[in-house]
């Protein structure tokens, strides 16, 4: 038997460390070659780590949320192949010394019934827990001490409701126990008392059983004492959730954007009645092409108008004091996933027609939801669009995807009556507010307003989207 140390490889240019966002194995698991063992997140993407050998997992480098440096040990696997080190890892023979055997035998004799978890030292970073109080195997005397590590916060969430003291049932609004079963009452009265948080043993009655009228009298007498009214929601335990993985990246990026960038947001209303009618006609005759949403049409309009406003399609290196105005549109598309917000990038959006954009939007959105985005599909965008679709609200103030200098946010389409401009004539119109947030260090308010007016002209006269 030998041990293969799988070290975290270089998974991205300029990456010094990566965060553990998921383990797919645990101590003692049998793994096969090419099996996914962990998901590691860098600033740009989440990468699956696959085992280069088959064997048994004997050490893990940390817990979910920990950072692992490039080149550091990620997993140690016990193998039967002494030549596993040729695969890019490190093989370490691990025969126990006679002294270790003697100490281990003495320990097991003094601790009967304790089953040894493995013949190896404990995990590099507390993979299975911290001690006998949480159900893990006690450390053997000859084991290398391992720094204690807190258990996941989710497992520590506890109720803040104080427990009742003594053998009696809870008395008053702090208790939430079932009504005393020894008090006579109908099932309906018992259910109501339970919902109200009332102990039936405290309710006085002139009859042989507690009635609804007795509950009413009890509530009147104890008004203001905190008893729940019918249908009121119950208090729930507080919950602490570690900010890790995608959520931590989002928190760091948003904080940096708001800290470094002086934002301003401009909003205008756009009449998309004709655009929506054209979209419906295109979808009717789309054949086997993807169904069109508003987004690909908006992206076409963005690409057609940006050449007139190069200060918006740019990236600002504030440390170097240089603004790079891009000649191509690498458009970021904010996508919501179970793990949080991510921004895949449509490369060279200016060269794609509306159907190609629709197909690429669908592909990237699906890859984002499945956590399958490649590193080159993330980052290095020049401008971003963020849309909440039907949840878009009246107006948004989106946060810029630093180091870009602008982000565009279409809002919900609503149908309202509008004056036509011919006397008191009114027509039905589909209207949408469009927001743009800009970096005021390099974009003036006049530029942002002028750009939105150019977008508005394209969207309100949709035939222009297809004109040469």
BELLIN-V49198 format. One record per residue. N is the residue number from 0. RES is the residue in one small letter. OMEGA is omega in whole degrees, -180 to 180 (NA if undefined). Layout:
BEGIN
N|RES|OMEGA, N|RES|OMEGA
END
This chain:
BEGIN
0|x|177, 1|x|-180, 2|x|180, 3|x|178, 4|x|179, 5|x|-179, 6|x|-177, 7|x|-178, 8|x|176, 9|x|-173, 10|x|177, 11|x|-178, 12|x|178, 13|x|-178, 14|x|-180, 15|x|-179, 16|x|179, 17|x|-178, 18|x|174, 19|x|179, 20|x|176, 21|x|169, 22|x|176, 23|x|176, 24|x|174, 25|x|-179, 26|x|179, 27|x|-180, 28|x|171, 29|x|178, 30|x|177, 31|x|178, 32|x|-180, 33|x|177, 34|x|179, 35|x|-178, 36|x|-178, 37|x|172, 38|x|-179, 39|x|-178, 40|x|172, 41|x|178, 42|x|-172, 43|x|-172, 44|x|172, 45|x|-174, 46|x|177, 47|x|176, 48|x|-178, 49|x|-179, 50|x|178, 51|x|-178, 52|x|173, 53|x|179, 54|x|-177, 55|x|-180, 56|x|-180, 57|x|177, 58|x|175, 59|x|-171, 60|x|-179, 61|x|-180, 62|x|176, 63|x|-178, 64|x|180, 65|x|176, 66|x|179, 67|x|-179, 68|x|175, 69|x|-179, 70|x|178, 71|x|179, 72|x|178, 73|x|-179, 74|x|171, 75|x|-176, 76|x|176, 77|x|-175, 78|x|174, 79|x|-175, 80|x|-179, 81|x|-178, 82|x|-176, 83|x|-179, 84|x|178, 85|x|-174, 86|x|175, 87|x|179, 88|x|-177, 89|x|180, 90|x|179, 91|x|176, 92|x|-174, 93|x|176, 94|x|-180, 95|x|179, 96|x|177, 97|x|179, 98|x|178, 99|x|179, 100|x|-178, 101|x|179, 102|x|-179, 103|x|180, 104|x|179, 105|x|180, 106|x|-179, 107|x|177, 108|x|180, 109|x|-179, 110|x|-179, 111|x|178, 112|x|178, 113|x|-176, 114|x|-178, 115|x|-177, 116|x|-179, 117|x|-180, 118|x|-178, 119|x|173, 120|x|180, 121|x|180, 122|x|-179, 123|x|-177, 124|x|168, 125|x|-174, 126|x|-174, 127|x|178, 128|x|-170, 129|x|-179, 130|x|-175, 131|x|-179, 132|x|178, 133|x|172, 134|x|-179, 135|x|-180, 136|x|180, 137|x|180, 138|x|175, 139|x|-176, 140|x|-177, 141|x|-179, 142|x|176, 143|x|-179, 144|x|180, 145|x|180, 146|x|179, 147|x|-179, 148|x|-177, 149|x|176, 150|x|-179, 151|x|-176, 152|x|-178, 153|x|-177, 154|x|-178, 155|x|-178, 156|x|-178, 157|x|180, 158|x|176, 159|x|179, 160|x|-177, 161|x|179, 162|x|178, 163|x|-180, 164|x|177, 165|x|-176, 166|x|-175, 167|x|178, 168|x|-178, 169|x|-179, 170|x|176, 171|x|-171, 172|x|-179, 173|x|180, 174|x|-180, 175|x|-177, 176|x|178, 177|x|178, 178|x|-178, 179|x|-177, 180|x|-178, 181|x|176, 182|x|-179, 183|x|178, 184|x|178, 185|x|177, 186|x|-180, 187|x|179, 188|x|178, 189|x|179, 190|x|180, 191|x|178, 192|x|178, 193|x|179, 194|x|-178, 195|x|-178, 196|x|-177, 197|x|173, 198|x|-177, 199|x|180, 200|x|-180, 201|x|-176, 202|x|178, 203|x|179, 204|x|176, 205|x|-178, 206|x|-180, 207|x|179, 208|x|178, 209|x|-180, 210|x|178, 211|x|180, 212|x|178, 213|x|176, 214|x|179, 215|x|180, 216|x|178, 217|x|-180, 218|x|179, 219|x|-178, 220|x|-177, 221|x|-180, 222|x|179, 223|x|-179, 224|x|174, 225|x|177, 226|x|-176, 227|x|171, 228|x|-179, 229|x|179, 230|x|180, 231|x|180, 232|x|-180, 233|x|174, 234|x|179, 235|x|178, 236|x|172, 237|x|-179, 238|x|176, 239|x|-177, 240|x|178, 241|x|177, 242|x|-176, 243|x|173, 244|x|-177, 245|x|-178, 246|x|178, 247|x|178, 248|x|179, 249|x|-180, 250|x|-179, 251|x|-178, 252|x|-180, 253|x|179, 254|x|179, 255|x|-179, 256|x|-179, 257|x|180, 258|x|-173, 259|x|-171, 260|x|171, 261|x|-176, 262|x|160, 263|x|-176, 264|x|177, 265|x|-178, 266|x|175, 267|x|-179, 268|x|-178, 269|x|176, 270|x|-177, 271|x|-180, 272|x|-179, 273|x|180, 274|x|179, 275|x|177, 276|x|178, 277|x|179, 278|x|178, 279|x|178, 280|x|179, 281|x|180, 282|x|178, 283|x|-176, 284|x|-174, 285|x|-179, 286|x|-180, 287|x|178, 288|x|-177, 289|x|179, 290|x|-178, 291|x|166, 292|x|177, 293|x|-170, 294|x|-180, 295|x|177, 296|x|177, 297|x|-180, 298|x|176, 299|x|-180, 300|x|179, 301|x|-178, 302|x|-179, 303|x|-175, 304|x|-177, 305|x|180, 306|x|178, 307|x|-176, 308|x|-174, 309|x|-179, 310|x|-179, 311|x|-179, 312|x|-168, 313|x|175, 314|x|-175, 315|x|173, 316|x|-174, 317|x|177, 318|x|179, 319|x|-178, 320|x|-176, 321|x|173, 322|x|177, 323|x|178, 324|x|-173, 325|x|175, 326|x|178, 327|x|-178, 328|x|172, 329|x|-166, 330|x|175, 331|x|-177, 332|x|-179, 333|x|-177, 334|x|179, 335|x|177, 336|x|178, 337|x|-179, 338|x|-178, 339|x|-177, 340|x|174, 341|x|-174, 342|x|171, 343|x|-173, 344|x|173, 345|x|-177, 346|x|177, 347|x|-180, 348|x|-178, 349|x|-178, 350|x|-176, 351|x|175, 352|x|-172, 353|x|180, 354|x|177, 355|x|177, 356|x|179, 357|x|-180, 358|x|-179, 359|x|177, 360|x|-180, 361|x|-179, 362|x|-178, 363|x|179, 364|x|179, 365|x|178, 366|x|179, 367|x|180, 368|x|-179, 369|x|-179, 370|x|-177, 371|x|180, 372|x|178, 373|x|-179, 374|x|-178, 375|x|175, 376|x|179, 377|x|174, 378|x|178, 379|x|174, 380|x|180, 381|x|176, 382|x|-175, 383|x|172, 384|x|176, 385|x|-176, 386|x|176, 387|x|178, 388|x|-179, 389|x|179, 390|x|-169, 391|x|179, 392|x|-177, 393|x|-180, 394|x|178, 395|x|174, 396|x|-173, 397|x|179, 398|x|-175, 399|x|179, 400|x|-176, 401|x|11, 402|x|173, 403|x|-175, 404|x|-179, 405|x|175, 406|x|-175, 407|x|-179, 408|x|172, 409|x|-179, 410|x|-173, 411|x|175, 412|x|179, 413|x|180, 414|x|-178, 415|x|174, 416|x|178, 417|x|175, 418|x|-177, 419|x|-175, 420|x|177, 421|x|-180, 422|x|-179, 423|x|-179, 424|x|-178, 425|x|176, 426|x|176, 427|x|-177, 428|x|173, 429|x|-173, 430|x|180, 431|x|172, 432|x|179, 433|x|179, 434|x|171, 435|x|174, 436|x|-176, 437|x|175, 438|x|-173, 439|x|177, 440|x|-175, 441|x|179, 442|x|177, 443|x|178, 444|x|180, 445|x|179, 446|x|-179, 447|x|-180, 448|x|180, 449|x|179, 450|x|179, 451|x|177, 452|x|176, 453|x|175, 454|x|-179, 455|x|179, 456|x|179, 457|x|-174, 458|x|180, 459|x|174, 460|x|-167, 461|x|177, 462|x|179, 463|x|-180, 464|x|-176, 465|x|179, 466|x|177, 467|x|NA
END
